């Protein structure tokens, strides 16, 4: 893999480890940044000011590039902020596609999400979808990623290659912008957790494994244009996840169990609290519904074609906790 690579969303939880992955492969990536950021001052990379919602700024950022890794996006686990989610995730992706074509970029690697796929019935293992739309997809975030994913795939052709990766819930180090999972783990480190739940769960994947998978997607010899890859990890029930955190942080596992009916009643109230006090959402009606969806994803295709081999959720959480102790 040769030529200049550009990363949008390099300050995100996946973007930073992707930068490290590309540097380890001998590249000097160019980063699209909305503002100056000292996070990258000691790394072998270039920086360009710009924003995916500003098409003109992308032209200078993408000039001379061979591959663009488009990770910039707005994650929303609440029920509001739909206009901004649409503007960043859909309009921003369309700007990226147009700028790639205008600048002669050869390959676009788009970081989508498993939330862009409608959930299969409980117990059925989910594999890569062929087409993406809003039917059966819940929430502004999932719908916006589905629309953007299909727009990216539709753009492939005539010398322009597109490959899409679909991570699940991300854990692991380099959580500089503080993800929702990161908020919970920071709280756990400081105070422990007094309560647990005995229903639901989710598929967790390490950001370093996602970064490896996306970097592999940039290699035309491995990932044909038009390909989609589930970059997922291990399904962990909510109760097991909290017990794992308790053990890794040295806290006593909570004995008080939050009934499902109480959780469903309180989730909308929690969402209102996050909005009023501008807090990073952690527990909302949307996240509660996602926890109860099917989280069984197969990464077999990525394993076969990209040599993708994700680490365990426990190992990822242990590394995330160690990183937080040094950096939070």
C-alpha positions, -999 to 999 in steps of 0.1 A, spaced: 0 0 0 16 33 -11 6 69 -16 -7 95 8 -35 85 32 -59 110 48 -79 103 80 -110 122 90 -120 119 126 -85 112 138 -93 126 173 -119 99 178 -117 66 197 -110 47 165 -92 74 146 -62 77 169 -53 40 169 -58 40 132 -32 67 129 -9 47 150 -16 16 129 -8 34 96 24 50 110 35 15 121 30 4 85 55 31 73 30 58 64 29 94 73 -9 101 72 -25 134 67 -51 144 93 -82 165 87 -87 186 119 -113 211 128 -89 229 151 -53 226 162 -47 196 185 -15 189 204 -24 152 206 -4 146 174 26 169 179 50 140 185 37 117 158 48 112 122 18 128 105 6 159 87 -23 181 97 -47 201 76 -75 223 90 -110 215 77 -144 200 84 -164 173 66 -193 197 65 -172 222 45 -167 208 10 -141 234 0 -118 225 30 -118 189 19 -103 197 -15 -70 209 -1 -70 181 25 -75 154 -1 -52 168 -28 -27 142 -39 -41 115 -17 -45 79 -27 -67 66 2 -91 84 25 -102 68 57 -135 85 66 -141 81 103 -155 116 112 -191 113 125 -214 122 153 -226 95 176 -259 101 193 -275 76 217 -302 100 227 -333 110 208 -324 146 199 -298 164 178 -311 148 147 -304 178 124 -267 179 134 -264 141 131 -278 142 96 -255 172 87 -223 155 98 -230 118 91 -249 121 58 -240 155 43 -204 152 56 -200 118 39 -215 130 7 -189 159 8 -161 134 14 -173 113 -16 -175 143 -39 -141 157 -28 -125 123 -32 -137 121 -68 -127 157 -75 -92 151 -61 -87 118 -79 -86 97 -47 -83 60 -56 -99 44 -25 -123 54 3 -125 34 34 -157 43 53 -161 35 89 -198 27 93 -214 9 123 -233 -22 131 -261 2 141 -266 7 104 -280 -28 101 -315 -39 112 -312 -64 140 -318 -101 132 -341 -122 154 -327 -132 188 -302 -160 186 -295 -156 148 -259 -147 139 -257 -116 118 -234 -113 88 -226 -85 64 -256 -69 47 -257 -62 9 -278 -30 9 -285 -4 35 -315 17 43 -336 30 72 -361 2 73 -358 -17 106 -330 6 118 -337 26 149 -325 61 160 -310 90 142 -275 77 144 -282 42 130 -304 57 102 -278 83 93 -250 57 91 -272 34 69 -279 62 45 -243 73 44 -230 37 39 -253 31 9 -242 65 -5 -206 55 -2 -212 21 -18 -232 36 -46 -203 59 -54 -179 31 -62 -169 26 -99 -149 42 -127 -115 40 -108 -130 49 -74 -129 21 -49 -150 20 -17 -148 -5 12 -168 -2 44 -160 -15 79 -187 -20 106 -175 -19 142 -196 -27 172 -194 -9 207 -158 2 210 -136 -2 241 -99 0 247 -73 27 252 -69 61 236 -104 73 247 -93 110 246 -127 124 237 -145 103 264 -170 78 249 -201 67 266 -185 35 277 -155 56 288 -178 77 311 -191 45 328 -156 31 333 -143 64 347 -172 64 371 -165 28 380 -129 35 387 -137 64 411 -168 51 429 -176 15 419 -211 8 408 -239 2 433 -263 -15 409 -264 -40 380 -288 -53 354 -296 -89 346 -309 -84 311 -294 -73 278 -259 -71 265 -238 -60 236 -210 -68 212 -177 -52 223 -146 -47 202 -112 -32 208 -104 1 189 -70 -13 181 -86 -43 163 -110 -20 144 -80 1 134 -62 -29 121 -93 -40 102 -98 -6 86 -61 -4 76 -65 -38 60 -95 -24 41 -72 2 26 -52 -26 8 -67 -34 -26 -50 -67 -26 -70 -78 4 -103 -60 2 -121 -57 -32 -140 -25 -39 -176 -28 -28 -168 -51 1 -182 -47 36 -167 -62 67 -181 -66 102 -152 -55 125 -168 -68 157 -157 -87 188 -173 -106 217 -209 -105 229 -210 -98 267 -241 -97 288 -247 -66 308 -243 -84 341 -211 -101 330 -197 -68 317 -203 -51 351 -188 -80 370 -158 -79 347 -154 -42 354 -157 -47 391 -130 -74 391 -106 -53 369 -110 -22 389 -108 -39 423 -144 -30 434 -170 -53 449 -195 -64 423 -229 -48 428 -256 -69 445 -285 -46 439 -302 -55 406 -321 -29 386 -354 -44 374 -361 -41 337 -394 -22 343 -376 4 364 -348 8 338 -374 14 311 -392 39 332 -361 58 342 -342 59 309 -362 88 294 -356 108 326 -319 101 323 -320 113 287 -335 146 298 -309 150 325 -280 146 300 -296 173 277 -302 197 305 -267 195 320 -248 189 287 -234 156 300 -221 127 278 -251 103 275 -247 70 292 -281 55 299 -309 65 276 -341 49 262 -322 44 229 -292 27 246 -315 5 267 -333 -7 235 -300 -14 218 -289 -35 248 -319 -57 242 -313 -63 205 -294 -92 190 -257 -86 195 -244 -117 178 -222 -106 149 -199 -128 129 -165 -114 119 -157 -145 99 -154 -127 66 -129 -102 80 -110 -130 96 -108 -149 63 -100 -119 40 -83 -94 63 -65 -116 89 -87 -99 115 -84 -115 149 -100 -94 177 -88 -98 213 -112 -106 242 -134 -81 258 -117 -87 291 -82 -80 276 -96 -48 260 -112 -36 292 -80 -43 312 -60 -23 288 -85 5 288 -85 7 326 -47 7 327 -47 36 301 -73 56 320 -53 53 352 -24 69 334 -42 94 313 -76 103 328 
